[in-house]
Amino acid sequence: MGEYAVLHGVDALCLPLKTGQELTITPSENGQINWEWYYRDYLVAGFSFHPATLSILNINKGEPAWVLRLLELVREKKPDFLSNGATLTFHNRFPVNWGLGTSSATVSSVCRLAGIEPYTINEKLTGGSGADIATTTANNWILYRKTLTIPQRWEIPLSYRFAENTWFIYSGKKQETARHINKVTSQYQKNFGSWAPVNEFVYRFVAATTLPELMKIVNDHELFIAEATGLNTIRDKFPDFPGTLKSLGAWGGDFFMALSHQKDDFVRDYFSSRGYTDIFSWKQLTETPDF
């Protein structure tokens, strides 16, 4: 909780998943910086860069602009980073089109490899709050607060009570966070008043003891964010769903969450009949290491 508002100093509530992205570093046989990104045995992207100038030497697959910008930003902090070349191999443990912090995991790993803090790099690269960066190295639920210097993160011992009433549905499209944030900020957020009420929703979520209470908190949070951003809630697409729906992260892409008193079969049938194929229970998404 706290999407968009976290950019304005409000606390965000985040949970790391068991799945993720792994980075392996090996010596470069050709002396170049070789960048390889896989999901299972499928090459998603592959590039080679000159170790001194970072000029692009080869494009095997994909678009290298984002990777090049990341390397340039890291070099501003650490000029000798990968100066002798290396092969960086990234393996996603979930489909890359799901989002789930693919780029933030990459930024986090590369910055740890370079021995520099990732938040400044991430902000210049994506314009994001850094909450996803903080979550990549968290072991538990966290509260995250963006500050003018280094952001703050607190791990909290939250035991989620409503796993049997919670599902996650992949929307079928990935939202490009940086572009989306710029669009929303320029159109709406500059003229919006105080974001402080979101803190109330976040802390009420943590303290909720009944499902009706939680559903009201989530619904109120959705309506507030919708008013602040001028975006439609996910509920608008499913007005007859017997429960509450919540967008996650950059609205309009990736996953959304469903809360309901209904049984698992009903929820799955409801969304599958509307063309959604990736439907997960709370435990399936949060506890599964490989998809």
VEXDREN-2710 file (C-alpha; in Angstrom, 1 decimal):
% VEXDREN-2710
k/r/px/py/pz
1/MET/0.0/0.0/0.0
2/GLY/1.0/3.6/-0.5
3/GLU/1.7/3.6/-4.2
4/TYR/2.1/7.1/-5.7
5/ALA/1.9/8.6/-2.2
6/VAL/5.3/7.2/-1.3
7/LEU/6.8/9.6/-3.8
8/HIS/5.6/12.4/-1.6
9/GLY/7.0/11.2/1.7
10/VAL/4.1/8.9/2.8
11/ASP/5.0/5.5/4.1
12/ALA/4.6/2.5/1.8
13/LEU/3.9/-1.1/3.0
14/CYS/5.8/-3.7/1.0
15/LEU/6.3/-7.5/1.1
16/PRO/9.2/-9.3/-0.6
17/LEU/8.3/-12.4/-2.6
18/LYS/10.2/-15.7/-2.5
19/THR/10.7/-15.6/-6.2
20/GLY/13.2/-13.1/-7.8
21/GLN/16.1/-12.6/-10.1
22/GLU/19.6/-14.1/-9.7
23/LEU/22.8/-12.5/-11.0
24/THR/25.9/-14.6/-11.8
25/ILE/29.2/-12.9/-12.6
26/THR/31.9/-14.7/-14.5
27/PRO/35.2/-13.6/-16.2
28/SER/34.8/-12.3/-19.7
29/GLU/36.6/-14.4/-22.3
30/ASN/36.6/-11.5/-24.8
31/GLY/37.4/-8.7/-22.3
32/GLN/34.1/-7.1/-23.0
33/ILE/31.1/-6.4/-20.7
34/ASN/28.7/-9.0/-21.7
35/TRP/25.1/-8.7/-20.4
36/GLU/22.7/-11.7/-20.7
37/TRP/19.2/-11.9/-19.3
38/TYR/17.3/-15.2/-19.3
39/TYR/14.0/-16.6/-18.2
40/ARG/14.5/-20.3/-18.0
41/ASP/16.5/-21.2/-21.2
42/TYR/15.0/-18.3/-23.1
43/LEU/17.3/-15.3/-23.8
44/VAL/15.3/-12.1/-23.1
45/ALA/18.1/-9.7/-23.9
46/GLY/21.8/-9.8/-24.7
47/PHE/24.4/-7.1/-25.3
48/SER/28.1/-6.5/-25.3
49/PHE/29.8/-3.2/-24.3
50/HIS/33.4/-1.9/-24.6
51/PRO/34.8/-2.0/-21.0
52/ALA/36.5/1.4/-21.3
53/THR/34.0/3.5/-23.3
54/LEU/30.8/1.6/-22.7
55/SER/30.1/1.8/-26.4
56/ILE/27.8/-0.9/-27.7
57/LEU/29.8/-3.6/-29.5
58/ASN/27.0/-6.1/-30.2
59/ILE/23.3/-6.5/-29.8
60/ASN/22.2/-10.1/-29.7
61/LYS/18.7/-9.4/-28.6
62/GLY/16.6/-6.6/-27.1
63/GLU/17.2/-2.9/-26.6
64/PRO/20.3/-1.8/-24.8
65/ALA/19.5/1.8/-24.0
66/TRP/18.3/1.1/-20.4
67/VAL/21.2/-1.1/-19.6
68/LEU/23.7/1.4/-21.0
69/ARG/22.2/4.2/-18.9
70/LEU/22.4/2.1/-15.8
71/LEU/26.1/1.3/-16.4
72/GLU/26.8/5.0/-17.1
73/LEU/25.1/6.0/-13.8
74/VAL/27.1/3.4/-11.9
75/ARG/30.3/4.6/-13.6
76/GLU/29.6/8.2/-12.3
77/LYS/29.8/6.8/-8.8
78/LYS/32.5/4.2/-9.4
79/PRO/34.6/4.9/-12.6
80/ASP/36.5/1.6/-12.6
81/PHE/33.3/-0.5/-12.4
82/LEU/33.8/-3.6/-14.8
83/SER/36.8/-1.8/-16.4
84/ASN/38.3/-5.2/-17.0
85/GLY/35.2/-6.6/-18.5
86/ALA/32.9/-9.4/-17.1
87/THR/29.9/-11.5/-18.1
88/LEU/26.8/-10.6/-16.1
89/THR/24.1/-13.3/-16.4
90/PHE/20.6/-12.5/-15.0
91/HIS/18.1/-15.3/-14.5
92/ASN/14.5/-14.4/-13.8
93/ARG/12.6/-16.9/-11.7
94/PHE/9.3/-15.7/-13.0
95/PRO/8.0/-14.6/-16.4
96/VAL/9.5/-11.2/-17.3
97/ASN/6.2/-9.8/-18.5
98/TRP/4.9/-10.0/-14.9
99/GLY/6.8/-7.0/-13.7
100/LEU/7.2/-7.8/-10.0
101/GLY/10.3/-5.6/-9.7
102/THR/12.4/-7.0/-12.6
103/SER/14.2/-3.7/-13.2
104/SER/14.6/-2.9/-9.5
105/ALA/16.2/-6.3/-8.8
106/THR/18.7/-5.6/-11.6
107/VAL/19.5/-2.1/-10.3
108/SER/19.9/-3.5/-6.7
109/SER/22.2/-6.3/-7.8
110/VAL/24.4/-4.2/-10.0
111/CYS/24.8/-1.6/-7.3
112/ARG/25.7/-4.2/-4.7
113/LEU/28.2/-5.6/-7.1
114/ALA/29.7/-2.1/-7.5
115/GLY/29.6/-1.4/-3.8
116/ILE/27.4/1.7/-4.1
117/GLU/24.0/2.7/-2.8
118/PRO/21.2/2.1/-5.3
119/TYR/18.6/4.7/-4.5
120/THR/20.2/7.6/-6.3
121/ILE/20.9/5.5/-9.3
122/ASN/17.3/4.2/-9.3
123/GLU/15.8/7.7/-9.0
124/LYS/17.8/9.0/-12.0
125/LEU/17.0/5.9/-14.0
126/THR/13.3/5.4/-13.3
127/GLY/12.1/8.3/-11.2
128/GLY/10.7/5.8/-8.7
129/SER/10.5/6.1/-5.0
130/GLY/13.0/3.3/-4.3
131/ALA/10.4/1.2/-2.3
132/ASP/11.0/-1.6/-4.7
133/ILE/14.7/-1.3/-4.3
134/ALA/14.4/-1.6/-0.5
135/THR/12.2/-4.7/-0.9
136/THR/14.8/-6.5/-3.0
137/THR/17.0/-7.1/0.1
138/ALA/14.3/-7.3/2.7
139/ASN/13.5/-10.5/4.6
140/ASN/10.1/-9.5/5.8
141/TRP/7.3/-6.9/5.5
142/ILE/8.8/-3.4/5.5
143/LEU/7.6/0.1/5.9
144/TYR/9.5/2.4/3.5
145/ARG/9.8/6.1/3.7
146/LYS/11.4/8.2/1.0
147/THR/13.6/11.0/2.4
148/LEU/15.8/13.7/1.0
149/THR/18.9/11.8/1.8
150/ILE/19.0/7.9/2.1
151/PRO/15.5/6.5/2.4
152/GLN/14.5/4.7/5.5
153/ARG/13.2/1.1/5.9
154/TRP/11.8/-0.7/8.8
155/GLU/11.1/-4.4/8.9
156/ILE/7.9/-5.2/10.7
157/PRO/6.6/-8.6/12.1
158/LEU/3.3/-8.5/10.4
159/SER/1.5/-11.8/10.2
160/TYR/-1.1/-11.5/7.4
161/ARG/-4.4/-12.9/8.6
162/PHE/-6.3/-13.1/5.4
163/ALA/-4.4/-15.4/3.1
164/GLU/-7.5/-17.6/2.4
165/ASN/-9.4/-14.6/1.2
166/THR/-6.7/-13.0/-1.0
167/TRP/-5.9/-13.5/-4.6
168/PHE/-3.5/-11.9/-7.1
169/ILE/-4.5/-11.6/-10.8
170/TYR/-2.0/-10.7/-13.6
171/SER/-3.6/-8.0/-15.7
172/GLY/-2.1/-9.2/-18.9
173/LYS/0.1/-6.2/-19.5
174/LYS/3.2/-4.8/-17.9
175/GLN/3.3/-1.1/-16.9
176/GLU/6.5/0.8/-17.6
177/THR/7.0/2.4/-14.3
178/ALA/9.2/5.4/-15.3
179/ARG/7.0/6.6/-18.1
180/HIS/3.8/6.0/-16.1
181/ILE/5.1/8.0/-13.1
182/ASN/6.1/10.9/-15.3
183/LYS/2.7/10.9/-17.0
184/VAL/0.7/10.8/-13.8
185/THR/2.8/13.4/-12.0
186/SER/2.6/15.9/-14.9
187/GLN/-1.1/15.5/-15.3
188/TYR/-2.5/15.4/-11.7
189/GLN/-0.2/15.1/-8.7
190/LYS/1.3/18.6/-8.8
191/ASN/-2.1/20.2/-8.1
192/PHE/-3.1/17.7/-5.4
193/GLY/-3.2/18.6/-1.7
194/SER/-2.0/16.6/1.2
195/TRP/-1.0/12.9/0.7
196/ALA/-0.8/12.4/4.5
197/PRO/-4.1/10.5/4.8
198/VAL/-2.5/7.5/3.1
199/ASN/-0.5/6.9/6.2
200/GLU/-3.7/6.2/8.0
201/PHE/-4.7/3.6/5.5
202/VAL/-1.3/1.9/5.6
203/TYR/-1.3/1.6/9.4
204/ARG/-4.9/0.6/9.6
205/PHE/-4.1/-2.2/7.1
206/VAL/-1.3/-3.4/9.4
207/ALA/-3.7/-3.5/12.4
208/ALA/-6.8/-4.9/10.7
209/THR/-8.3/-7.9/12.4
210/THR/-11.4/-8.8/10.3
211/LEU/-11.9/-9.1/6.6
212/PRO/-14.7/-6.5/6.3
213/GLU/-12.5/-4.0/8.1
214/LEU/-9.6/-4.8/5.7
215/MET/-11.8/-4.5/2.7
216/LYS/-13.1/-1.1/3.7
217/ILE/-9.5/0.1/4.3
218/VAL/-8.4/-1.1/0.9
219/ASN/-11.5/0.4/-0.8
220/ASP/-10.9/3.8/0.9
221/HIS/-7.2/3.7/-0.1
222/GLU/-8.2/3.0/-3.8
223/LEU/-10.7/5.9/-3.9
224/PHE/-8.1/8.3/-2.4
225/ILE/-5.4/7.3/-4.9
226/ALA/-7.9/7.5/-7.7
227/GLU/-8.9/11.1/-6.8
228/ALA/-5.2/12.1/-6.3
229/THR/-4.1/10.7/-9.7
230/GLY/-7.1/11.0/-11.9
231/LEU/-6.9/7.3/-12.7
232/ASN/-9.8/4.8/-12.6
233/THR/-9.8/2.1/-9.9
234/ILE/-9.5/-1.5/-11.0
235/ARG/-13.0/-1.9/-9.4
236/ASP/-14.4/0.1/-12.3
237/LYS/-13.6/-2.9/-14.6
238/PHE/-15.3/-5.4/-12.4
239/PRO/-18.3/-3.7/-10.8
240/ASP/-20.1/-7.0/-10.0
241/PHE/-17.2/-8.7/-8.3
242/PRO/-18.3/-9.7/-4.8
243/GLY/-15.4/-8.3/-2.8
244/THR/-12.8/-5.6/-3.0
245/LEU/-10.1/-5.0/-5.6
246/LYS/-6.9/-3.2/-5.3
247/SER/-4.4/-2.0/-7.9
248/LEU/-0.8/-2.5/-7.1
249/GLY/2.3/-0.4/-8.0
250/ALA/1.8/1.5/-11.2
251/TRP/-1.9/1.3/-11.9
252/GLY/-3.1/-0.2/-15.1
253/GLY/-0.4/-3.0/-15.4
254/ASP/1.1/-5.9/-13.7
255/PHE/-0.9/-7.5/-10.9
256/PHE/-4.0/-6.5/-8.9
257/MET/-5.3/-7.9/-5.7
258/ALA/-8.7/-9.3/-4.9
259/LEU/-10.3/-9.7/-1.4
260/SER/-13.5/-11.7/-1.0
261/HIS/-15.5/-14.0/1.3
262/GLN/-16.1/-16.2/-1.8
263/LYS/-14.4/-19.6/-2.2
264/ASP/-11.3/-20.1/-4.2
265/ASP/-13.1/-21.8/-7.1
266/PHE/-15.6/-19.0/-7.4
267/VAL/-12.8/-16.3/-7.6
268/ARG/-10.8/-18.3/-10.2
269/ASP/-13.9/-18.9/-12.3
270/TYR/-14.9/-15.3/-12.1
271/PHE/-11.6/-14.0/-13.5
272/SER/-10.9/-16.8/-15.9
273/SER/-14.3/-16.4/-17.5
274/ARG/-13.2/-12.8/-18.2
275/GLY/-10.0/-13.9/-19.9
276/TYR/-7.5/-13.8/-17.1
277/THR/-5.3/-16.8/-17.0
278/ASP/-2.7/-16.1/-14.3
279/ILE/-4.6/-16.2/-11.0
280/PHE/-2.8/-17.0/-7.7
281/SER/-3.8/-17.4/-4.1
282/TRP/-1.9/-15.3/-1.5
283/LYS/0.4/-18.2/-0.6
284/GLN/1.0/-19.2/-4.2
285/LEU/2.4/-15.8/-5.2
286/THR/4.2/-14.9/-2.0
287/GLU/5.7/-18.3/-1.2
288/THR/6.6/-19.9/-4.6
289/PRO/10.3/-19.5/-5.5
290/ASP/10.1/-20.5/-9.2
291/PHE/7.3/-20.0/-11.8
END
